[in-house]
Amino acid sequence: MLAEIFRFETRYHLKQLLFYVSVIIFFFLTFGAVTTDSVQLGGSIGNVNRNAPYVIMQFLLVMSVFSVFTTTAFVSNAVLRDYDLGTDALFFSSPIRKRDFLIGRFTGSVFVSILIYVGVVLGIMIGSFMPWLEKERIGAFRLMPYLFSLIVLIGPTVLLVGAIFFAVAALTRSTTATYATAVALLVGYLVVSNIAGNNLENEKLASLFDPFALAPFELATRYWTVHERNTQVLPMQGVFLWNRVIWVSVALVIFGVTLNRFRFETGTRKSRKRKSAAPDDAVAPPFAVSPVALSAVAVRAAGGWFTQFFSTMRLELVSVLKSIPFIVMLVLGMANTIGGAAFADSIFDTKIYPVTAVMIRVIASTFLLFALIIITFYAGEIVWRERQLKLNEVTDAMPVPTSAVWAGK
C-alpha cells in the first residue's frame, strides 16, 4: 500500500502545471547565469569554468532557498487536498494505515520537489554547450558533481523544508498557516544570516546551523584555488558533514512527531466540537419550497458601474488588510527590515554611517521580497475566494458587470 500511495502521489504532482512551470523557471535562471554575466546566482562565476563542480554546487545551493515555496506547495497539497475536495472521509474510512498514508504522501511530494532541480541541472548542462561561450572556460562533462549536489546538497534541504511544512499542514489543516510558516522561516533565516554574517567570530557555529548549507559551503571553499574549484566537490567532513547530519536528523524528528500527532479523522477540530455540542435528536423543522419568479435586473444609472467598482475594491481591500496572513507577512517584513537596518552601520565589524543611501539599500533588499510575496499570495486569494467558499454561483448571478468586479479586485 505504501508503494502504491507513493506512486499515485508522484504521478499526481507530475501532471500539475506548477511542476513544469517551476522546472522551466529554474532552467532559464540557471541557463542565463551560465551563458552570460548579466545574470548572477550567488555572485559572479569568476575565472573558473562555467560548468565547474564549484559552479554546479553554488547554483544548486542558491536555488535551494526557493524550496521554501516550491516544496510548500507540493507537501501542503499532499495533506490538504482531501479536505479541499471533500474526499477525506473516503480515505480515512478505507483500510489504509495512517503510517502508509502519511509516509507515501510525504515521500511522493518530497521526491517531486527534488525533481524540480533537474531544471537547474539541465540549465548548466545545456548552457555550457552554447557556441558563444569561450571554449577554454568549459570543462569536461562529469556526472558526479551533479549527482553529489542533488543528493547531498538539495536532498537534505528539501527533506527538512518538506518535513516542517508537512507537519504544519497536517496538524493545523490550514493552507494559511502553512504559507505563513514558510514566510516566517525565510524571514528568520535571512535575519539570522544577516546577524551571523557580520560576526566573524561565530562563523563556524553559524555554518553548523545553516539549514540551506550556504554558510558551510562558503567556509569550506573560501580558500580553494581555481584548479580545486574546477575539479573537486565538497569533502564529507568537518562542519559541512555535521551540518547535513544535524538537519537530516531534525527533519526525521519533525516527521516522526507528525506521524504520532496526526489524527486519522475527518473534519477539523472546530467542526468536531460543533458536532459533539449539537444534540443527537436535533432535527431541522420541515418547510415547503415554492418557486419564485425573479424579474430581470439591469443597472442603468450612469454612475452604477463606478459605485459597484468602488464597493468591490473597498470590500477586497478591507478583507486583505484584516486578514491574518497579511498582518503576519507585514510584521515579518517589518521585522526583517528592522533587523537589516540594525546591522547596516557596520561591515565586518567596521563602523560606517547609516546614511540615506545605505538605508534605502536596506529597505530595498529586505522588504521588496515581502511585497512580491504579498502580491503573489493575494492575487490568487482574491481571484479564487468565491470558488473556495462555494459562493461563485451566487456572485456570478448577481446583476453586476464583470468588468466592475474584476477591476475592483
Secondary structure, 3 states (H helix, E strand, C coil): CHHHHHHHHHHHHHCCHHHHHHHHHHHHHHHHHHHCCCCCCCCCCCCCCCCCHHHHHHHHHHHHCCHHHHHHHHHHHHHHHHHHHCCHHHHHCCCCCHHHHHHHHHHHHHHHHHHCCHHHHHHHHHHCCCCCCCHHHCCCCCCHHHHHHHHHHHHHHHHHHHHHHHHHHHHHCCHHHHHHHHHHHHHHHHHHHHHHHCCHHHHHHHHHCCCCCHHHHHHHHCCCCHHHHHHCCCCCCHHHHHHHHHHHHHHHHHHHHHHHHCCCCCCCHHHHHHHHHCCCCCCCCCCCCCCCCCCCCCCCCCCHHHHHHHHHHHHHHHHHHCCHHHHHHHHHHHHHHHHHHHCCCEECCEECCCCHHHHHHHHHHHHHHHHHHHHHHHHHHHHHHHHHCCCHHHHHCCCCCHHHHHHHC
